[in-house]
Structure formats: structure tokens, C-alpha cells
Amino acid sequence: MPQVNCRVANCIYWQDGDCEAQKITIAVQGTPNTSSAVNDRSTECETFQARA
């Protein structure tokens, strides 16, 4: 699996700056799955799960 850098330290998959999830899903905010993003702020990681 390729290395995926992450800056969301409160995600359960975050490990010292890397994402340790086995599968990562990224989507465009609020639109159908086939839409194009305008910029990085219009995307979101659907894999994110907050630490308890």
C-alpha cells in the first residue's frame, strides 16, 4: 500500500503523520460520486473516524 500522509491527528487511523487505514475513500463534498472537485477544500475523507 502506498504511504498516505495525514494531518488529522484526531482520526483513529492517524499514526504519527501517516494514515494506517487499509482502505481510503475520498469524495467531493455534497455532490454525486462522479463530480469533479474545484479545489482541495471541496474534497473530504469519508474514511475519517474520530478518536473516542
C-alpha positions in Angstrom: 0.0 0.0 0.0 1.4 3.5 -0.8 2.2 5.8 2.0 -0.6 8.3 2.7 0.3 11.4 4.7 -2.3 12.7 7.1 -2.6 15.8 9.3 -5.8 14.8 11.1 -4.4 13.7 14.4 -7.9 13.0 16.0 -8.7 10.2 13.4 -8.4 6.6 14.6 -6.3 5.8 11.6 -3.7 8.6 12.1 -0.3 7.3 13.2 2.5 9.9 13.5 1.6 11.8 10.3 0.6 8.7 8.3 -2.8 7.1 7.5 -2.9 3.5 8.6 -6.3 2.6 7.2 -6.5 -0.4 4.9 -8.8 1.4 2.5 -9.3 5.1 2.0 -12.4 6.7 0.5 -12.3 10.3 -0.7 -15.3 12.2 -2.1 -16.4 15.6 -3.3 -18.4 17.4 -0.6 -22.2 17.4 -1.1 -22.2 16.1 -4.7 -22.6 12.8 -6.6 -19.7 10.4 -6.6 -18.9 11.3 -10.3 -18.4 15.0 -9.7 -15.1 16.9 -10.1 -13.5 18.9 -7.3 -12.9 22.6 -7.8 -10.1 22.6 -5.3 -8.7 20.7 -2.3 -11.3 22.3 0.1 -14.1 20.7 -1.8 -13.0 17.2 -1.0 -13.4 15.1 2.1 -12.0 11.9 3.5 -15.0 9.6 4.1 -12.7 7.1 5.9 -12.2 9.6 8.9 -13.4 8.3 12.3 -12.9 10.5 15.3 -10.9 9.0 18.3 -13.1 8.4 21.3 
